[in-house]
């Protein structure tokens, strides 16, 4: 059974989340503070974490940073009462996979939970088989440890750059639209601008392509999206 760890300090919200997740068929474990949530993650190894950001004893930001720093890649869905974009961006940069802003509808939350679980299970119906490693040209990528090398030297990449490249590599030789990348990497049905994808692709090219202005591996398909050519 799929296990969801829910960490929320508001008793009413925590109870409602747990009840709805169990109704959907998930095994649910709960915590009301970040420190307890951290230990439960280590002990129970859930398939997904639903994480409030404003928590006692260890904030959601701190917990997310700690887990990702230890190499734990369990999908994290953030819950936040804050609507300001910097908070959302910080949470995502720290390693969260998606977010829902309070107040939220149960229907939306469950849709996000299902989408994250689907993307985290390679081989699931409709999901690409995401590679754990990738080699092309003089580039070596380990997606599990988030390490990249070019000509044997480490290359600093953001989590989202790893995720974009991993998804493109899973569809090697196929055209991937910007909307596909937004949905699969960012997890939103809408995002401020598809320019976000273009900026991340430009970053990947600058770091990994021999000549970013004439890319050999991350090709633009004008008017559609991108195609990864591994050769």
Secondary structure, DSSP 4 states (H G I P E B T S, - for coil): --EEEEE-S-HHHHHHHHHHHHHTT-EEEEESSHHHHHHHHHHH--SEEEEESS-SSS-HHHHHHHHHHTT---EEEEEES---HHHHHHHHHTT--EEEESS--HHHHHHHHHHHHHHTSTTSTT-----SEEEETTEEEETTTTEEEETTEE----HHHHHHHHHHHHTTTSEEEHHHHIIIII--S--S-THHHHHHHHHHHHHH-SSGGG-SSEEEETTTEEEE---
